[in-house]
Amino acid sequence: MDKVKLKTLLIPSDTTLKESMQKLNDTAEQILFVTDEDNKLLGTVTDGDIRRGLINGLKFSDKAEKVMSRWFISFFNDESGKKVKARKMMIKEEVERIPVLDKRGHIIDVILWTDVFGQKESVKQRQFFTNNVVIMAGGKGNRLDPFTKVLPKPLIPIGERPIIEIIMEKLYKCGFHNFIYTLNYKKEYIKLFLKENNFPYSIDWVEEEDYLGTAGSLSLINEKIKDTFFVVNCDSLLDVDYEDVLKWHKEHNASVTIIGCHNEIKIPFGVLEMSDGALKKILEKPAHDVIINTGVYVMEPHIISYIQEGTQIDMNELIDLVADKEKITVYPITDGWFDMGQWEGYKRNVEELGG
């Protein structure tokens, strides 16, 4: 690995989780190496490590040393046959980056998957899943008015392609190919688009007679769902490994999993911190770290039984009903959520996506 690039992947142990997240996003290498002042390797940090830390109650201000893995695969620089050994270890352990150390434990290089195999295919072998993906595509899209007076929200273009085409493509790359649409507003446009394009997917749909809220139309697919399924809003694009989300959901024995994304909320004013009416201090334009609901969920089939057919209910109401009786977990991501549901977000995200 280039020495300049390697340097960007090194972080001290007192780096915060928030700073680590930003570093992972900036470098796009999926791993950081925690070192002491002398570059001695102490551990590694991935987005999965940060995710587990947040789920277990850590804050964005906590240090990377609290989540870093102290067990890692490595080679010494003078070790013979490193590439041959790296090939075996990468396949066996499903890792794509192995640090190279000198005799004192200082990290001096990283062997990459591409160094060994000469291609950019992932070490992870993809498989196809039978789980359905329900795309909620019946809303009027009032927040995108007047655009949605002409086209329904699911057919909003990102570059030259509608958003639902990109959503299906991202899921297909993760092995999911069975799609069910819930339709209402301008449904004939959507049906025509899905019929005329020769997609390599299984596509079905149900149609609302009335507007049933953001969750009510799930009652219409009761006979079609036999296994764990995804629910995806038609205005949410995610860069996420959906297979890993499904695995997370199963491992946590959850009835519902919500994919949440980190967001920094900046207050453009000075905030007064008080105690018993007296000023303690002024926080000038503070920022708060929160996890935002992306509108993408994993659910077990029986969740549909909470919804009375033909009854209007929003997703937050459904989640509240389930939370009183069953386990709901959150799969947090640090970046990669593009909300296309309102004009400002749409314009900003289209530019970022190169549309």
C-alpha positions as CSV (number, residue, x, y, z in Angstrom):
1,M,0.0,0.0,0.0
2,D,1.1,3.5,-0.8
3,K,2.7,5.1,2.4
4,V,0.6,8.2,2.1
5,K,-2.6,6.1,1.9
6,L,-1.4,3.9,4.8
7,K,-0.9,7.0,7.0
8,T,-4.6,8.0,6.5
9,L,-5.7,4.7,8.0
10,L,-3.8,5.1,11.2
11,I,-5.6,6.5,14.2
12,P,-4.6,7.0,17.9
13,S,-6.6,5.1,20.5
14,D,-8.3,8.3,21.8
15,T,-9.9,9.0,18.5
16,T,-13.7,9.3,19.1
17,L,-16.2,7.0,17.4
18,K,-17.5,10.0,15.5
19,E,-14.1,10.8,14.2
20,S,-13.5,7.2,13.3
21,M,-16.7,7.1,11.4
22,Q,-15.7,10.1,9.4
23,K,-12.3,8.6,8.8
24,L,-13.8,5.4,7.4
25,N,-16.1,7.4,5.1
26,D,-13.2,9.6,3.9
27,T,-10.8,6.7,3.2
28,A,-13.4,4.2,1.9
29,E,-11.1,1.3,3.0
30,Q,-13.5,-0.2,5.5
31,I,-10.9,-0.5,8.2
32,L,-8.7,1.7,10.5
33,F,-5.6,0.7,12.4
34,V,-5.3,1.8,16.0
35,T,-1.7,2.6,16.8
36,D,0.4,4.1,19.7
37,E,2.6,7.2,19.2
38,D,5.3,5.0,17.7
39,N,3.0,3.4,15.1
40,K,2.8,0.1,17.0
41,L,-0.4,-1.7,16.0
42,L,-2.8,-2.0,18.9
43,G,-6.0,-3.1,17.1
44,T,-8.4,-2.5,14.3
45,V,-11.7,-0.7,13.9
46,T,-14.4,-1.3,11.3
47,D,-17.9,0.1,10.9
48,G,-19.2,-3.1,12.4
49,D,-17.2,-2.5,15.5
50,I,-18.6,1.0,15.8
51,R,-22.1,-0.3,15.1
52,R,-21.9,-2.9,17.9
53,G,-20.5,-0.2,20.3
54,L,-23.4,2.2,19.6
55,I,-25.9,-0.6,20.1
56,N,-24.3,-1.5,23.4
57,G,-24.8,2.0,24.7
58,L,-21.6,3.8,23.7
59,K,-21.7,7.5,22.7
60,F,-20.3,9.1,19.6
61,S,-17.8,10.9,21.9
62,D,-16.4,7.6,23.3
63,K,-13.0,6.5,22.2
64,A,-12.1,4.0,19.5
65,E,-10.1,1.9,22.0
66,K,-13.5,0.8,23.5
67,V,-14.6,-0.9,20.3
68,M,-11.3,-1.9,18.6
69,S,-10.6,-5.5,18.0
70,R,-7.3,-6.5,19.7
71,W,-7.3,-9.8,17.7
72,F,-6.2,-9.3,14.1
73,I,-4.4,-11.3,11.4
74,S,-1.0,-9.9,10.5
75,F,2.4,-10.8,8.9
76,F,5.9,-9.8,9.7
77,N,7.7,-8.0,6.9
78,D,10.6,-10.5,6.6
79,E,8.1,-13.5,6.6
80,S,8.5,-15.5,3.4
81,G,5.5,-16.3,1.1
82,K,3.3,-13.5,2.5
83,K,1.1,-13.3,-0.6
84,V,0.5,-17.1,-0.7
85,K,-0.4,-17.1,3.0
86,A,-2.5,-13.9,2.6
87,R,-4.5,-15.6,-0.2
88,K,-5.4,-18.5,2.1
89,M,-6.1,-16.3,5.1
90,M,-8.3,-13.8,3.2
91,I,-10.5,-16.6,1.9
92,K,-10.6,-18.5,5.2
93,E,-11.3,-15.5,7.5
94,E,-13.2,-13.4,4.9
95,V,-10.9,-10.4,5.3
96,E,-9.7,-8.1,2.5
97,R,-6.8,-6.3,4.3
98,I,-3.9,-7.7,6.3
99,P,-1.4,-5.5,8.1
100,V,2.4,-6.1,7.7
101,L,4.5,-5.4,10.8
102,D,8.2,-5.0,11.6
103,K,9.7,-7.0,14.4
104,R,8.7,-4.3,16.9
105,G,5.1,-4.5,16.0
106,H,5.0,-1.3,14.0
107,I,2.7,-1.3,11.0
108,I,4.6,-0.6,7.8
109,D,2.3,-1.9,5.1
110,V,-1.1,-3.5,4.3
111,I,-1.7,-6.4,1.9
112,L,-4.9,-5.7,0.0
113,W,-7.2,-8.2,-1.7
114,T,-6.3,-6.6,-5.0
115,D,-2.6,-7.2,-4.4
116,V,-3.2,-10.9,-4.1
117,F,-6.0,-11.6,-6.5
118,G,-5.6,-8.7,-9.0
119,Q,-9.3,-7.9,-9.1
120,K,-11.9,-5.9,-7.2
121,E,-14.4,-8.7,-6.6
122,S,-15.3,-9.0,-3.0
123,V,-14.0,-11.8,-0.8
124,K,-17.6,-12.4,0.3
125,Q,-19.3,-14.9,-2.0
126,R,-22.8,-13.6,-2.8
127,Q,-25.8,-15.9,-2.8
128,F,-29.4,-15.4,-3.8
129,F,-32.1,-15.1,-1.2
130,T,-35.8,-15.9,-1.5
131,N,-36.8,-13.2,1.0
132,N,-39.2,-10.6,-0.4
133,V,-38.6,-6.9,-0.6
134,V,-41.7,-4.8,-0.3
135,I,-41.3,-1.4,-1.9
136,M,-43.9,1.1,-0.6
137,A,-44.8,3.1,-3.7
138,G,-48.3,4.3,-3.2
139,G,-47.9,7.7,-1.6
140,K,-48.7,11.0,-3.3
141,G,-45.2,12.5,-2.7
142,N,-46.6,15.9,-1.5
143,R,-43.2,17.1,-0.4
144,L,-42.0,16.9,-4.0
145,D,-45.0,18.8,-5.4
146,P,-45.3,20.0,-8.2
147,F,-42.9,17.4,-9.6
148,T,-45.2,14.6,-8.5
149,K,-48.2,16.1,-10.2
150,V,-46.6,14.8,-13.4
151,L,-44.8,11.7,-12.3
152,P,-45.3,9.5,-9.2
153,K,-42.5,9.6,-6.7
154,P,-41.1,6.1,-7.5
155,L,-40.3,7.3,-11.0
156,I,-38.3,10.3,-9.9
157,P,-35.2,10.3,-12.1
158,I,-31.7,10.0,-10.6
159,G,-29.6,10.8,-13.7
160,E,-31.3,8.9,-16.4
161,R,-33.0,6.2,-14.3
162,P,-36.0,6.2,-11.9
163,I,-35.2,5.8,-8.2
164,I,-37.0,2.5,-7.9
165,E,-34.7,1.0,-10.6
166,I,-31.7,2.0,-8.6
167,I,-33.2,0.6,-5.4
168,M,-33.9,-2.8,-7.0
169,E,-30.4,-2.9,-8.5
170,K,-28.7,-2.2,-5.1
171,L,-30.8,-5.0,-3.5
172,Y,-30.1,-7.4,-6.4
173,K,-26.4,-6.9,-6.0
174,C,-26.8,-8.2,-2.4
175,G,-28.8,-11.2,-3.6
176,F,-32.4,-10.1,-3.2
177,H,-34.5,-10.4,-6.3
178,N,-38.2,-10.8,-5.3
179,F,-40.0,-7.5,-5.2
180,I,-43.5,-6.6,-4.2
181,Y,-44.8,-3.1,-4.8
182,T,-47.7,-1.5,-2.9
183,L,-49.3,0.9,-5.4
184,N,-51.9,3.7,-5.4
185,Y,-51.1,7.2,-6.7
186,K,-50.5,7.2,-10.5
187,K,-50.2,3.4,-10.2
188,E,-50.6,2.9,-14.0
189,Y,-47.4,4.8,-14.7
190,I,-45.5,2.5,-12.3
191,K,-47.0,-0.7,-13.6
192,L,-46.2,0.3,-17.1
193,F,-42.6,1.0,-16.2
194,L,-42.2,-2.4,-14.4
195,K,-43.9,-4.3,-17.3
196,E,-41.9,-2.7,-20.1
197,N,-38.5,-3.1,-18.7
198,N,-36.9,-6.6,-18.9
199,F,-35.6,-6.7,-15.3
200,P,-34.0,-9.9,-14.1
201,Y,-36.2,-9.9,-11.0
202,S,-39.5,-11.3,-9.8
203,I,-41.9,-8.4,-9.6
204,D,-45.4,-8.4,-8.2
205,W,-47.7,-5.7,-6.8
206,V,-50.8,-5.0,-4.8
207,E,-53.1,-2.0,-5.1
208,E,-54.7,0.1,-2.4
209,E,-58.3,1.2,-2.9
210,D,-57.8,4.0,-0.3
211,Y,-54.7,5.6,1.1
212,L,-53.7,3.4,4.0
213,G,-50.8,5.5,5.5
214,T,-47.1,4.5,5.4
215,A,-47.7,1.0,6.8
216,G,-51.4,0.1,6.1
217,S,-50.8,-1.4,2.7
218,L,-48.7,-4.2,4.2
219,S,-52.0,-5.9,5.2
220,L,-52.6,-6.4,1.4
221,I,-49.5,-8.7,1.1
222,N,-50.4,-11.0,3.9
223,E,-50.9,-14.0,1.6
224,K,-47.7,-13.3,-0.3
225,I,-45.2,-13.2,2.6
226,K,-44.0,-16.5,4.2
227,D,-40.6,-15.5,5.5
228,T,-38.6,-12.6,6.8
229,F,-39.0,-9.6,4.5
230,F,-37.6,-6.1,3.8
231,V,-39.8,-3.0,3.7
232,V,-38.3,-0.1,1.7
233,N,-39.7,3.4,1.2
234,C,-39.5,4.3,-2.5
235,D,-37.6,7.5,-1.8
236,S,-34.8,6.0,0.3
237,L,-31.5,5.0,-1.3
238,L,-29.0,3.1,0.9
239,D,-25.4,2.1,0.4
240,V,-25.6,-0.9,2.7
241,D,-24.9,-4.6,2.7
242,Y,-28.5,-5.9,2.9
243,E,-27.3,-9.4,3.4
244,D,-25.5,-8.3,6.6
245,V,-28.6,-6.5,7.7
246,L,-30.6,-9.7,7.4
247,K,-27.9,-11.6,9.3
248,W,-28.0,-9.0,12.0
249,H,-31.8,-9.2,12.3
250,K,-31.6,-13.0,12.7
251,E,-28.7,-13.0,15.1
252,H,-30.6,-10.6,17.4
253,N,-33.9,-12.6,17.2
254,A,-35.7,-9.4,16.4
255,S,-39.3,-9.1,15.1
256,V,-38.4,-5.8,13.4
257,T,-35.1,-4.2,12.6
258,I,-34.9,-0.6,11.6
259,I,-31.9,0.7,9.6
260,G,-30.8,4.0,11.1
261,C,-28.2,6.4,9.9
262,H,-26.0,8.8,11.8
263,N,-26.8,12.5,11.3
264,E,-25.3,15.6,12.8
265,I,-27.9,18.2,13.7
266,K,-26.3,21.6,13.9
267,I,-28.2,24.4,15.8
268,P,-27.3,27.7,14.2
269,F,-27.8,29.7,17.5
270,G,-26.2,30.0,20.8
271,V,-28.0,27.6,23.3
272,L,-28.5,28.7,26.9
273,E,-27.7,26.0,29.4
274,M,-29.6,26.8,32.7
275,S,-30.0,25.5,36.2
276,D,-32.8,26.7,38.5
277,G,-33.3,29.7,36.2
278,A,-29.6,30.7,36.3
279,L,-27.4,30.6,33.3
280,K,-24.6,28.0,33.5
281,K,-23.0,28.6,30.1
282,I,-23.7,29.4,26.5
283,L,-23.1,26.7,24.0
284,E,-22.3,28.4,20.7
285,K,-23.9,26.7,17.7
286,P,-23.7,23.2,19.2
287,A,-24.0,20.0,17.2
288,H,-25.9,16.9,18.3
289,D,-25.4,13.4,17.0
290,V,-28.5,11.3,16.4
291,I,-29.6,8.2,14.5
292,I,-32.2,8.9,11.9
293,N,-34.8,6.4,10.6
294,T,-34.0,5.7,7.0
295,G,-37.4,4.2,6.2
296,V,-35.9,0.7,5.5
297,Y,-36.9,-2.2,7.8
298,V,-36.6,-6.0,8.2
299,M,-39.7,-7.7,9.5
300,E,-41.0,-11.1,10.4
301,P,-44.2,-12.2,8.6
302,H,-46.4,-12.2,11.7
303,I,-45.9,-8.4,12.1
304,I,-48.6,-8.0,9.3
305,S,-51.2,-9.4,11.8
306,Y,-50.9,-6.2,13.8
307,I,-52.6,-4.3,10.9
308,Q,-56.3,-4.6,10.3
309,E,-56.9,-5.0,6.6
310,G,-58.1,-1.8,5.0
311,T,-57.2,0.3,8.0
312,Q,-55.0,3.4,7.7
313,I,-51.8,3.2,9.9
314,D,-48.4,4.8,9.7
315,M,-45.2,3.0,10.2
316,N,-44.4,4.8,13.5
317,E,-47.7,3.6,14.9
318,L,-47.0,0.1,13.8
319,I,-43.6,0.2,15.4
320,D,-45.1,1.4,18.7
321,L,-47.6,-1.4,18.7
322,V,-44.9,-4.0,18.1
323,A,-42.4,-2.5,20.6
324,D,-44.9,-3.0,23.4
325,K,-44.7,-6.8,23.0
326,E,-41.7,-7.8,20.9
327,K,-38.1,-7.0,20.3
328,I,-37.1,-4.3,17.8
329,T,-33.5,-3.7,17.1
330,V,-31.7,-0.9,15.2
331,Y,-29.0,-1.5,12.6
332,P,-27.0,1.8,12.5
333,I,-25.0,2.9,9.5
334,T,-22.6,5.8,9.6
335,D,-23.2,7.1,6.1
336,G,-24.7,6.2,2.7
337,W,-28.4,7.2,3.2
338,F,-29.9,9.4,0.4
339,D,-33.4,10.7,1.3
340,M,-35.1,11.7,-1.9
341,G,-38.5,12.6,-0.3
342,Q,-38.2,16.4,-0.3
343,W,-36.8,18.9,-2.7
344,E,-33.7,20.1,-0.8
345,G,-32.6,16.5,-0.1
346,Y,-33.4,15.4,-3.6
347,K,-31.3,18.2,-5.3
348,R,-28.4,17.8,-2.9
349,N,-28.3,14.0,-3.3
350,V,-28.7,14.0,-7.0
351,E,-25.5,16.1,-7.2
352,E,-23.7,13.8,-4.8
353,L,-24.8,10.7,-6.8
354,G,-23.6,12.3,-10.0
355,G,-27.1,12.5,-11.6
